[in-house]
Amino acid sequence: MTSHRSETHEIAARVAAHVSETRLLASIETLASFGARGDGGVNRPALGPLDVEARRHLVERARALGCSVSVDACANLFIRREGTGTLAPVLTGSHIDTQPSGGKLDGCYGVLAGMEYLAALEDAGVRTRRPVEAVVWTNEEGTRFSPGAMGSSAFVDPARLAHYRDARDAEGVTLAAALDAHRAAFPDLAPRAGDVRAHAFVELHIEQGPLLESAQVPLGVVNGIQGVRWYALHCEGVAAHAGTTPMPLRRDAMTLALALRADLNDVAHRLGGESTRVTFGRWSVEPNSINTIPGAVSFTVDFRHPDAAVLAAFDERAQSLARRHGVRCEALFAHAPVAFDARVLATLDGACRALGARAMRLTSGAFHDAMYLAAHCPSAMLFVPSKGGISHNPAEATDARHLVLGARALAHSLTTLCEAA
């Protein structure tokens, strides 16, 4: 057993050393050319023409590496390098669809680091025990079709796809039509068997926040993903003339909304402490006129926390406050916190130590495909720092040395998992 661990460690270190900085960084720039914006950002909607061309580029690169490519019913791409045994595969990857004003790294880095791992295996002359698959998950951002993370969630629970197919984009195109177009664009891709369960999944991603940069730590081992509650609060008043209606006689929906917002904000911070993330992000005011008292105001609440008990308590208090203020509270979305697998986390920790890299444990405040994969197989995530904590923005950036280190930590981790019994 000790000799096997030692051999695995040596192989993992050798593959990690074959990660090429030049090849990785060039692949990021090449993928960013599909949907490049003039400001340095990227706009590549899921399953649109630019996404299809970007996928074609990845398929061609995969085949040049001697890998096979298959596709499932939600257009997730699986780039597979066979192992020496007929065992469950180890998966890695992320997404390549972007925000309308997105950057080059969000999601794309995880896919390209997975592709770089396949190339590093080839360069190192290593054939892993388990197969490995780099995956491109469909529509993670949710900006063209709602909800987000369609591909990964439908992979884990195929029944979801039937509900997603009727989703429409801003032009009225359904997901079903987009999937049909994708199939027509790639008629030679084999369908992936639907009953294949993975051995493990690791997603590498930019942090999209400031914690790693602030701590001056180059790698983050992600314990899990915060849970979330979304609500819409609908406040009713009476629209009336701003100059003729005395203050004591007004029924101002905005005054009501602001009082409720203050109460919700106070409750969120008292319940959740330093881990609280609460955002009042979308506001609608009617009639939205400078000289008319607002007659109706709606606003949204996004509350996130890693503790399920805190989420439940906030849910109860939000409903209670809405009743007290005479406001309708509409629950929009809920997802429980996700805790990643201890064994995979230990593997990531070990890879960071083997590379002599400092790493810190943290919890993701953003959703990722790994949130759903955790219900399918042992899963975890690695983060690299984001400059200024900026993401979903053309200014999104990560130092090249951190991008390469993240890819090497991923390569070490995946090799270790591929050699496991």
Secondary structure, DSSP 8 states (H G I E B T S, - for coil): -HHHHHHHHHHHHHHHHT--HHHHHHHHHHHHTTTB-TTS-B---TTSHHHHHHHHHHHHHHHHTT-EEEE-TT--EEEEE--SS----EEEEEE----TTB-S-TTHHHHHHHHHHHHHHHHHT---SS-EEEEEES-SS-SSSSSS-HHHHHHH-TTHHHHHTT-B-TTS-BHHHHHHHHHHH-TT-EE--TT---SEEEEEEE--SSHHHHHT-SEEEEEEE-EEEEEEEEEE----BTTTS-GGG---HHHHHHHHHHHHHHHHHHHHGGG-EEE---EEEES--TTB--SEEEEEEEEEES-HHHHHHHHHHHHHHHHHHT-EEEEEEEE--EE--HHHHHHHHHHHHHTT--EEEEEESS--THHHHTTTS-EEEEEE--GGG--SSTT----HHHHHHHHHHHHHHHHHHHT--
